[in-house]
Amino acid sequence: MGMILGNLPIRIRKIVMYTLSATDQKFFFKFFTHDVPNLSMRAVEAAIPIIPSALLMIWLMRWCPKEHKKSKRKDPKLYENDT
C-alpha cells in the first residue's frame, strides 16, 4: 500500500462539499447581547436630527389652518350699524 492520503488512486469528480463555520451555524449567536442593542443605538442616533424638524412640521400643520380660519372671519364690529 504505502500511499499517502492526497495521492490515492480513487478520484471523485463533480462533487462539491461545503462547510459552515461554528458561528454561521448558530443563528441567534449574540443576537440579544449584540444585535438588538446595536440596532436600538443606531435608531436613536438616526432619530436625533429628525425629531426637531418633525415636531416643528407637526406644530406648523396644526397652527396654519387655525390662523387661516382666524384671518378669514369677518369682524363683527364692522357690521354693528347695519340695518
Backbone as ProteinMPNN parsed JSONL, in Angstrom:
{"seq_chain_A": "MGMILGNLPIRIRKIVMYTLSATDQKFFFKFFTHDVPNLSMRAVEAAIPIIPSALLMIWLMRWCPKEHKKSKRKDPKLYENDT", "coords_chain_A": {"N_chain_A": [[0.856, -1.179, 0.0], [1.234, 1.732, 1.119], [0.461, 4.304, 0.243], [-0.006, 7.824, 0.159], [-2.361, 9.989, 1.743], [-3.312, 12.132, 0.112], [-2.693, 11.264, -2.427], [-4.233, 9.106, -3.389], [-5.46, 6.398, -5.464], [-8.101, 6.657, -6.228], [-10.384, 8.814, -7.747], [-12.704, 11.295, -7.207], [-15.043, 13.036, -8.899], [-16.899, 16.045, -9.779], [-18.26, 16.495, -7.426], [-19.015, 18.654, -4.946], [-18.148, 19.881, -1.856], [-19.387, 21.643, 0.903], [-18.81, 23.589, 3.817], [-19.779, 25.008, 6.961], [-18.855, 27.584, 9.21], [-18.582, 27.553, 12.824], [-19.805, 29.797, 13.939], [-21.528, 30.601, 11.92], [-23.403, 28.599, 11.936], [-24.8, 28.966, 14.244], [-27.667, 30.552, 14.646], [-28.873, 32.561, 16.24], [-26.654, 33.687, 17.425], [-25.177, 35.787, 19.641], [-27.36, 37.49, 19.369], [-29.251, 38.773, 21.098], [-27.507, 40.002, 22.836], [-25.782, 41.556, 21.35], [-26.781, 42.371, 18.723], [-29.445, 43.46, 19.027], [-29.102, 45.62, 20.961], [-27.314, 47.155, 19.4], [-28.869, 47.782, 17.156], [-30.901, 49.336, 18.352], [-29.381, 51.479, 19.321], [-28.424, 52.598, 16.924], [-30.847, 53.364, 15.767], [-31.731, 55.365, 17.527], [-29.653, 57.222, 17.231], [-30.045, 57.923, 14.562], [-32.521, 59.102, 14.716], [-32.271, 61.404, 16.236], [-31.45, 63.851, 14.77], [-33.75, 64.134, 13.239], [-36.071, 64.393, 14.785], [-36.512, 67.122, 15.902], [-37.173, 68.659, 13.57], [-39.392, 67.245, 12.669], [-41.215, 67.629, 14.774], [-41.531, 70.411, 14.599], [-42.746, 70.571, 12.07], [-45.165, 69.222, 12.557], [-46.3, 70.971, 14.433], [-46.555, 73.283, 12.836], [-48.371, 72.371, 10.886], [-50.648, 72.117, 12.359], [-51.018, 74.677, 13.396], [-51.16, 76.524, 11.221], [-53.677, 76.107, 9.699], [-55.506, 76.942, 11.691], [-54.826, 79.642, 12.076], [-55.363, 80.566, 9.52], [-58.153, 80.234, 9.348], [-58.876, 82.063, 11.336], [-58.041, 84.475, 10.179], [-59.763, 84.714, 8.029], [-62.261, 85.191, 9.067], [-65.072, 87.327, 9.539], [-65.089, 90.618, 10.875], [-67.118, 91.442, 13.551], [-67.542, 94.022, 14.491], [-67.468, 95.75, 12.345], [-69.965, 95.579, 11.221], [-71.932, 96.452, 12.957], [-73.654, 98.717, 12.833], [-75.341, 98.274, 10.701], [-78.502, 98.148, 9.108]], "CA_chain_A": [[0.0, 0.0, 0.0], [2.171, 2.833, 1.216], [0.026, 5.51, -0.452], [-0.303, 8.979, 1.005], [-3.782, 10.292, 1.658], [-3.616, 13.012, -1.012], [-2.356, 10.622, -3.702], [-4.924, 7.829, -3.543], [-5.794, 6.169, -6.876], [-9.523, 6.907, -6.5], [-10.685, 10.217, -8.0], [-14.135, 11.6, -7.196], [-15.214, 14.305, -9.592], [-18.223, 16.657, -9.838], [-18.87, 16.548, -6.103], [-18.504, 19.81, -4.226], [-18.55, 19.815, -0.46], [-19.352, 22.929, 1.589], [-18.899, 23.535, 5.272], [-20.047, 26.27, 7.624], [-18.125, 27.754, 10.459], [-19.423, 27.382, 14.005], [-20.612, 30.996, 14.167], [-22.595, 30.642, 10.921], [-24.404, 27.603, 12.28], [-25.601, 29.491, 15.349], [-28.465, 31.609, 14.045], [-29.061, 33.637, 17.202], [-25.388, 33.903, 18.112], [-25.056, 37.177, 20.102], [-28.48, 38.284, 18.856], [-29.806, 39.632, 22.139], [-26.464, 40.732, 23.544], [-25.053, 42.457, 20.453], [-27.54, 42.925, 17.6], [-30.573, 44.293, 19.465], [-28.614, 46.918, 21.451], [-26.718, 47.898, 18.293], [-29.976, 48.303, 16.362], [-31.563, 50.419, 19.078], [-28.462, 52.617, 19.361], [-28.42, 53.223, 15.6], [-32.141, 54.009, 15.552], [-31.743, 56.61, 18.306], [-28.723, 58.154, 16.585], [-30.64, 58.41, 13.315], [-33.729, 59.875, 15.016], [-31.947, 62.662, 16.919], [-31.58, 65.03, 13.91], [-35.049, 64.174, 12.569], [-37.153, 64.709, 15.725], [-36.887, 68.544, 15.983], [-37.854, 69.114, 12.358], [-40.705, 66.606, 12.617], [-42.079, 68.326, 15.729], [-41.835, 71.712, 14.011], [-43.699, 70.364, 10.976], [-46.465, 68.905, 13.16], [-46.829, 72.209, 15.01], [-46.972, 74.164, 11.741], [-49.556, 71.827, 10.21], [-51.804, 72.372, 13.224], [-51.163, 76.102, 13.638], [-51.502, 77.262, 9.997], [-55.12, 76.149, 9.408], [-56.201, 77.756, 12.702], [-54.582, 81.044, 11.757], [-56.054, 80.867, 8.271], [-59.567, 80.411, 9.681], [-58.991, 83.324, 12.072], [-57.874, 85.619, 9.28], [-60.869, 84.766, 7.085], [-63.501, 85.552, 9.755], [-65.473, 88.732, 9.446], [-65.057, 91.354, 12.127], [-68.484, 91.874, 13.842], [-67.592, 95.478, 14.748], [-67.695, 96.456, 11.099], [-71.351, 95.429, 10.797], [-72.843, 96.774, 14.059], [-74.613, 99.782, 12.486], [-76.16, 97.925, 9.53], [-79.93, 97.931, 9.366]], "C_chain_A": [[0.895, 1.232, 0.0], [1.763, 4.105, 0.498], [-0.287, 6.609, 0.56], [-1.743, 9.399, 0.745], [-4.122, 11.185, 0.463], [-3.395, 12.37, -2.36], [-3.03, 9.262, -3.862], [-5.343, 7.645, -5.005], [-7.257, 6.471, -7.218], [-9.742, 8.403, -6.665], [-12.209, 10.393, -8.019], [-14.297, 12.975, -7.817], [-16.681, 14.734, -9.55], [-18.971, 16.581, -8.509], [-18.206, 17.704, -5.359], [-19.022, 19.731, -2.801], [-18.37, 21.193, 0.167], [-19.44, 22.701, 3.089], [-19.178, 24.936, 5.789], [-19.223, 26.367, 8.889], [-19.107, 27.63, 11.633], [-20.302, 28.602, 14.253], [-21.732, 31.127, 13.139], [-23.706, 29.649, 11.246], [-25.303, 28.073, 13.41], [-26.36, 30.705, 14.846], [-28.622, 32.804, 14.977], [-27.805, 33.9, 18.015], [-25.225, 35.397, 18.389], [-26.198, 38.059, 19.604], [-28.988, 39.261, 19.898], [-28.742, 40.441, 22.864], [-25.75, 41.741, 22.654], [-25.96, 43.135, 19.437], [-28.672, 43.844, 18.031], [-30.084, 45.615, 20.067], [-28.0, 47.778, 20.34], [-27.806, 48.521, 17.42], [-30.664, 49.464, 17.057], [-30.673, 51.653, 19.148], [-28.437, 53.34, 18.011], [-29.739, 53.923, 15.307], [-32.227, 55.327, 16.3], [-30.822, 57.644, 17.666], [-29.289, 58.716, 15.292], [-31.832, 59.312, 13.592], [-33.419, 61.234, 15.624], [-32.003, 63.868, 15.971], [-32.962, 65.182, 13.28], [-36.142, 64.686, 13.494], [-37.474, 66.198, 15.794], [-37.631, 69.043, 14.746], [-39.234, 68.479, 12.228], [-41.672, 67.285, 13.584], [-42.466, 69.709, 15.217], [-42.872, 71.581, 12.901], [-45.086, 70.037, 11.521], [-47.099, 70.161, 13.741], [-47.325, 73.153, 13.915], [-48.241, 73.664, 11.057], [-50.809, 71.97, 11.072], [-52.074, 73.87, 13.367], [-51.655, 76.852, 12.397], [-52.99, 77.232, 9.661], [-55.913, 76.978, 10.419], [-56.037, 79.241, 12.402], [-55.295, 81.455, 10.466], [-57.552, 81.089, 8.524], [-59.796, 81.715, 10.435], [-58.933, 84.521, 11.129], [-59.03, 85.761, 8.297], [-62.201, 85.123, 7.741], [-63.799, 87.036, 9.565], [-65.443, 89.355, 10.835], [-66.465, 91.856, 12.447], [-68.592, 93.376, 14.094], [-67.854, 96.279, 13.472], [-69.176, 96.49, 10.698], [-72.365, 95.76, 11.908], [-73.936, 97.759, 13.648], [-75.437, 99.48, 11.231], [-77.597, 97.69, 9.932], [-80.569, 97.109, 8.307]], "O_chain_A": [[1.267, 1.713, -1.07], [2.624, 4.919, 0.168], [-0.767, 6.348, 1.663], [-2.275, 9.186, -0.344], [-5.171, 10.983, -0.148], [-3.875, 12.895, -3.364], [-2.429, 8.35, -4.43], [-5.559, 8.63, -5.712], [-7.607, 6.533, -8.397], [-9.327, 9.183, -5.808], [-12.909, 9.711, -8.767], [-13.752, 13.961, -7.319], [-17.58, 13.924, -9.321], [-20.201, 16.604, -8.492], [-16.989, 17.722, -5.17], [-20.217, 19.535, -2.581], [-17.334, 21.834, -0.012], [-20.063, 21.749, 3.559], [-18.853, 25.927, 5.136], [-18.933, 25.368, 9.548], [-20.322, 27.605, 11.435], [-21.429, 28.462, 14.729], [-22.779, 31.699, 13.441], [-24.852, 29.864, 10.851], [-26.445, 27.628, 13.523], [-25.773, 31.768, 14.641], [-28.513, 33.947, 14.534], [-27.891, 34.296, 19.177], [-25.145, 36.189, 17.45], [-26.011, 39.265, 19.435], [-29.14, 40.449, 19.614], [-29.057, 41.475, 23.454], [-25.165, 42.696, 23.165], [-25.917, 44.358, 19.3], [-28.843, 44.914, 17.447], [-30.62, 46.662, 19.704], [-28.156, 48.999, 20.346], [-27.673, 49.667, 16.991], [-30.978, 50.471, 16.421], [-31.174, 52.773, 19.043], [-28.43, 54.57, 17.971], [-29.749, 54.973, 14.664], [-32.742, 56.308, 15.765], [-31.179, 58.819, 17.571], [-29.036, 59.874, 14.96], [-32.13, 60.199, 12.792], [-34.246, 62.141, 15.53], [-32.589, 64.875, 16.367], [-33.305, 66.274, 12.827], [-37.064, 65.358, 13.03], [-38.657, 66.534, 15.747], [-38.614, 69.774, 14.868], [-40.156, 69.119, 11.723], [-42.835, 67.493, 13.241], [-43.61, 70.132, 15.384], [-43.784, 72.403, 12.808], [-46.084, 70.53, 10.995], [-48.295, 70.394, 13.566], [-48.391, 73.755, 14.048], [-49.099, 74.467, 10.689], [-51.922, 71.944, 10.546], [-53.23, 74.286, 13.449], [-52.497, 77.74, 12.523], [-53.536, 78.292, 9.352], [-56.882, 77.642, 10.052], [-57.0, 80.005, 12.468], [-55.775, 82.583, 10.354], [-58.146, 82.019, 7.979], [-60.794, 82.399, 10.206], [-59.7, 85.472, 11.278], [-59.249, 86.856, 7.778], [-63.185, 85.339, 7.033], [-62.899, 87.869, 9.449], [-65.734, 88.699, 11.835], [-66.989, 92.651, 11.668], [-69.671, 93.941, 13.916], [-68.407, 97.377, 13.533], [-69.585, 97.347, 9.915], [-73.533, 95.385, 11.803], [-75.07, 97.617, 14.105], [-76.161, 100.353, 10.75], [-77.873, 97.1, 10.977], [-81.768, 96.836, 8.376]]}, "name": "protein", "num_of_chains": 1, "seq": "MGMILGNLPIRIRKIVMYTLSATDQKFFFKFFTHDVPNLSMRAVEAAIPIIPSALLMIWLMRWCPKEHKKSKRKDPKLYENDT"}
